[in-house]
Amino acid sequence: MKAFVIQKALVVFPGVKNPVQKDVLVEDGIIRQIADSINVPKGVETLDASGKILLPGLCDPHVHLREPGREDSETIQSGSEAAIAGGYTQILAMPNTDPPIDTGGMVTYVQSMAQQRSRIPVSVAGCLTRGRQGDKLAEIADMAAQGAVMMTDCNHALQDEYVLRRALEYTKHFDVVVGVYPDTPALSGEGVMHEGKVSFQLGLQGIPAMAEEIAIERELRVARAVGGRIHIQNVSTGEGVASIRRFKSEGLDVTAETTPHHLLLNHHHLEGYHTRFKMMPPLRTEEDQAALLKGVKDGTLDMIATGHAPHTDFEKNFDFAHAPFGVTGLETALPALYTNLIKTGKLSWSELIKAMSEASRTLLKLDSISFAEGVAFEAILFDPTASNTISRETFQSRSFNSPWLGETLNGKVVQVFMGSDTLL
């Protein structure tokens, strides 16, 4: 029997604005007692957590693990270790691998690799269309039968709304969610950053906000007409948030996500032409940032997903116009959000956990995590006083295309608990 008591932790309870100091007794991976103070049984280990925050394990519904096919940039093992370092105890792997995950056999294959190589559970998303080509539906029934929890072409936008209609109608029979990346390629064109005054000053081709906003309106109108579960990925504009808010108020079954980098960064960060700030959708304006934060706070944007997209140095060292889109995020999301939003009072711990754990687990139909007696212990311990300089030497990911590289952030995940196991 393995037992320990975490003493004087500041526990974040769902729906409670401020953390509450408690002792927590864990025995055989189950919470046996939570109290203001616990008399430690003889022989039981103690962990002094004074000043540290005890949070439910984080859940990321948008992670690119690259395996199979691009193990040079990430593997299931390296990506899941990066997740653990960032406080994640559950992640969803996107299907844009090589070959893509568009059959039941591929779902089973990736699940098998994850069981062997990851210390945390890895859910798997399947492609919405064959080969992510956008024209013919993939083997949705077979993938759902093998456990795929989402169907999405991730960073490929659907250009045929009839395909989306068929997908939403079909997936209703399997209770899986359809994830859509909102973009209008005819408008995005060859753009490499947000279209606006900064792109004009830098001489870079822009991607207009309306490319995303038109797509969101179009896709939600299809969903309203035919039903089904739809999830909007990578929301980056204020008008997009407003559209989602309106459709939600009408009762549409829609969820949506944004990212830490879209909440915390804007198009001015590209003024140095550094490709670690090149992402899709692109970083938008300060006004969009404010609208995204408001969307998280009022629940219009259900979750904050990292969109973890690793790339090699070779790829990211191309000139700005030709370097790939995408940034890593698993290891930096929590300290970046703590530094810029929690510590400044713009977001509460309970709001953060709702967006980074509760909502994502609901989306993926996973059991919720609660700090209650008799419940399995799945938690992280976060030290808000720690200093965290983001460097290559500290990364678990194989790729270093982080917008925070070289920055010093406040706070650090110091322990990760999964039942009786301490992963960090």
Backbone hydrogen bonds, N-H to C=O, Kabsch-Sander energy under -0.5 kcal/mol:
donor,donor_aa,acceptor,acceptor_aa,energy
3,A,1,M,-0.5
4,F,26,V,-2.3
5,V,45,E,-2.3
6,I,24,V,-2.8
7,Q,5,V,-0.7
7,Q,47,L,-3.1
9,A,22,K,-1.9
10,L,52,K,-2.8
11,V,9,A,-1.0
11,V,20,V,-2.9
12,V,54,L,-2.5
13,F,11,V,-0.8
16,V,13,F,-2.2
17,K,15,G,-0.6
20,V,11,V,-2.5
22,K,9,A,-2.7
23,D,35,A,-3.4
24,V,6,I,-2.4
25,L,33,Q,-2.9
26,V,4,F,-3.0
26,V,24,V,-0.6
27,E,30,I,-2.9
28,D,2,K,-3.2
30,I,27,E,-1.7
31,I,375,V,-2.9
32,R,25,L,-2.8
32,R,30,I,-0.6
33,Q,25,L,-1.3
35,A,23,D,-2.0
40,V,38,I,-0.8
44,V,41,P,-1.9
45,E,3,A,-1.2
47,L,5,V,-2.6
49,A,7,Q,-2.8
49,A,47,L,-0.8
51,G,8,K,-0.6
52,K,49,A,-2.5
53,I,382,F,-3.1
54,L,10,L,-2.4
55,L,53,I,-0.7
55,L,380,I,-2.6
57,G,378,E,-1.8
58,L,87,G,-2.4
59,C,356,M,-2.9
60,D,90,Q,-2.1
63,V,92,L,-1.8
64,H,308,H,-2.4
65,L,63,V,-0.7
70,R,66,R,-2.3
73,S,70,R,-1.7
74,E,70,R,-1.5
79,G,75,T,-2.9
80,S,76,I,-2.1
81,E,77,Q,-2.0
82,A,78,S,-2.1
83,A,79,G,-1.9
84,I,80,S,-2.2
85,A,81,E,-2.3
86,G,82,A,-1.3
87,G,84,I,-1.6
88,Y,83,A,-2.9
89,T,58,L,-2.7
90,Q,58,L,-1.0
91,I,121,P,-1.4
92,L,60,D,-2.2
93,A,91,I,-0.5
93,A,123,S,-2.8
94,M,63,V,-3.1
97,T,95,P,-1.9
98,D,68,P,-2.8
101,I,95,P,-1.9
102,D,100,P,-1.5
107,V,103,T,-1.9
108,T,104,G,-2.4
109,Y,105,G,-2.2
110,V,106,M,-2.5
111,Q,107,V,-2.4
112,S,108,T,-2.5
113,M,109,Y,-2.2
114,A,110,V,-2.5
115,Q,111,Q,-2.3
116,Q,112,S,-1.3
117,R,113,M,-2.2
118,S,114,A,-2.3
123,S,91,I,-2.8
123,S,121,P,-0.5
125,A,93,A,-2.3
126,G,150,M,-3.0
127,C,101,I,-3.0
130,R,136,K,-2.8
132,R,129,T,-2.2
133,Q,130,R,-1.9
138,A,128,L,-2.0
139,E,102,D,-1.5
140,I,138,A,-2.5
143,M,139,E,-2.5
144,A,140,I,-2.9
145,A,141,A,-2.1
146,Q,142,D,-1.3
147,G,144,A,-1.3
148,A,143,M,-2.5
149,V,124,V,-1.8
150,M,124,V,-0.6
151,M,177,V,-2.5
152,T,126,G,-2.8
152,T,150,M,-0.5
153,D,179,G,-0.6
156,H,153,D,-1.6
157,A,155,N,-0.6
161,E,159,Q,-0.6
163,V,160,D,-0.8
164,L,160,D,-1.3
165,R,161,E,-2.4
166,R,162,Y,-2.5
167,A,163,V,-2.5
168,L,164,L,-2.6
169,E,165,R,-2.3
170,Y,166,R,-2.6
171,T,167,A,-2.8
172,K,168,L,-0.9
173,H,170,Y,-1.6
174,F,171,T,-1.6
175,D,171,T,-0.9
176,V,171,T,-1.1
177,V,149,V,-1.4
178,V,229,R,-2.5
179,G,151,M,-2.5
179,G,177,V,-0.6
180,V,231,H,-2.7
183,D,181,Y,-0.8
187,L,184,T,-2.3
188,S,184,T,-2.1
189,G,185,P,-2.8
191,G,188,S,-2.4
192,V,205,Q,-2.9
193,M,205,Q,-1.1
194,H,283,L,-0.6
195,E,207,I,-1.9
196,G,194,H,-0.6
200,F,196,G,-2.0
201,Q,197,K,-2.2
202,L,198,V,-2.4
203,G,199,S,-1.0
204,L,199,S,-2.0
207,I,193,M,-2.7
211,A,208,P,-1.5
212,E,208,P,-0.5
212,E,209,A,-1.1
213,E,209,A,-2.2
214,I,210,M,-2.6
215,A,211,A,-0.8
216,I,212,E,-2.3
217,E,213,E,-2.0
218,R,214,I,-2.5
219,E,215,A,-2.8
220,L,216,I,-2.4
221,R,217,E,-1.9
222,V,218,R,-1.7
223,A,219,E,-2.1
224,R,220,L,-2.4
225,A,221,R,-1.7
226,V,222,V,-1.9
227,G,223,A,-2.6
230,I,228,G,-0.5
230,I,253,D,-1.6
231,H,178,V,-3.0
232,I,255,T,-2.7
233,Q,180,V,-2.6
233,Q,231,H,-0.6
235,V,257,E,-2.6
241,V,237,T,-1.8
242,A,238,G,-2.2
243,S,239,E,-2.2
244,I,240,G,-2.2
245,R,241,V,-2.6
246,R,242,A,-2.1
247,F,243,S,-2.3
248,K,244,I,-2.5
249,S,245,R,-2.0
250,E,246,R,-1.0
251,G,248,K,-1.9
252,L,247,F,-2.1
254,V,252,L,-1.8
255,T,230,I,-1.9
257,E,232,I,-2.0
258,T,303,M,-1.8
263,L,259,T,-1.5
264,L,260,P,-1.9
265,L,261,H,-2.2
267,H,284,R,-3.2
269,H,266,N,-2.3
270,L,267,H,-1.4
271,E,268,H,-1.6
273,Y,270,L,-2.5
277,F,274,H,-1.7
278,K,275,T,-1.6
279,M,277,F,-0.7
289,Q,285,T,-2.1
290,A,286,E,-2.1
291,A,287,E,-1.9
292,L,288,D,-2.5
293,L,289,Q,-2.3
294,K,290,A,-2.2
295,G,291,A,-2.1
296,V,292,L,-2.1
297,K,293,L,-2.4
298,D,294,K,-2.3
299,G,295,G,-0.5
299,G,296,V,-0.7
300,T,295,G,-1.0
301,L,295,G,-2.1
302,D,256,A,-0.7
302,D,300,T,-0.8
303,M,256,A,-1.7
304,I,355,A,-2.3
305,A,258,T,-2.8
305,A,303,M,-0.6
307,G,62,H,-1.1
308,H,62,H,-0.7
309,A,327,V,-2.6
316,K,312,T,-2.4
317,N,313,D,-1.6
318,F,315,E,-1.4
322,H,319,D,-1.3
323,A,319,D,-1.8
326,G,278,K,-1.6
328,T,401,N,-1.6
332,T,329,G,-0.6
333,A,329,G,-1.8
336,A,332,T,-2.4
337,L,333,A,-2.5
338,Y,334,L,-2.7
339,T,335,P,-2.7
340,N,336,A,-2.0
341,L,337,L,-2.5
342,I,337,L,-1.8
343,K,338,Y,-3.3
345,G,342,I,-1.5
346,K,341,L,-1.8
347,L,341,L,-1.6
349,W,17,K,-0.6
350,S,17,K,-0.9
352,L,348,S,-2.2
353,I,349,W,-2.6
354,K,350,S,-2.0
355,A,351,E,-1.7
356,M,352,L,-2.0
357,S,353,I,-1.7
358,E,353,I,-1.8
359,A,354,K,-2.6
361,R,357,S,-2.2
362,T,358,E,-2.1
363,L,359,A,-2.3
364,L,360,S,-2.0
365,K,362,T,-1.3
366,L,361,R,-3.2
370,S,368,S,-0.5
372,A,370,S,-1.2
374,G,31,I,-4.0
375,V,372,A,-1.6
377,F,29,G,-2.8
378,E,376,A,-0.7
379,A,417,F,-1.4
380,I,55,L,-2.6
381,L,415,Q,-2.7
382,F,53,I,-3.0
382,F,380,I,-0.5
383,D,412,K,-2.9
386,A,383,D,-1.0
388,N,409,L,-2.7
390,I,388,N,-0.6
390,I,407,E,-2.8
391,S,389,T,-0.6
394,T,391,S,-0.8
395,F,391,S,-0.6
395,F,392,R,-1.0
402,S,400,F,-2.2
405,L,402,S,-1.3
406,G,390,I,-3.2
407,E,404,W,-2.8
409,L,388,N,-3.1
409,L,407,E,-0.6
411,G,386,A,-3.0
412,K,383,D,-1.3
414,V,381,L,-2.8
414,V,412,K,-0.5
415,Q,381,L,-1.4
417,F,379,A,-3.4
418,M,421,D,-2.9
419,G,377,F,-3.7
421,D,418,M,-2.2
423,L,416,V,-2.8
423,L,421,D,-0.6
424,L,416,V,-0.9
